[in-house]
């Protein structure tokens, strides 16, 4: 539960690269995510570390990746009934694992809207035809040592 309660959204990263072992653990966390109706063909992941491609994302999404050295781009089939929900669940797995690995992340939606206007860039980033980006996850080492907010009582809960 520590990772759930202490993870925070980070929008400023150091330049330190994320090593391959950690990237693989993040991919494993993505792969372990549940999906609706066992439809594993409705979601795909692009793992972006190439500085030129990261800059292309930044330039076309109003810096929505916060100059992170690693971005997970989670894409879902356009006609999938549950794809965006599956992408959100997978993103949570990745964010919790990132925290466990000493990394930080942030769930980005605004940049997704912008990126979906550039199918030629998405294709260059590895997205298949018939898909759209549902979640961008910038990941890296936090540039500050900020503290997480208290999230113990944020939403209405009804018990009966």
ABEGO torsion letter per residue (X at the ends): XAAAAABBBBABBBABBBBAAAAAAAAAAAAABBBBGGBAAABBBBBBABAAAAAAAAAAAGGAAGGBABBBBBBBBAABAAAAAAAAAAAAAAAAAAAAAGBBBBBBAAAAAAAAABAAAAAAAGBBBGBBBABBBBBEBBABABBBBBAABABBBBBX
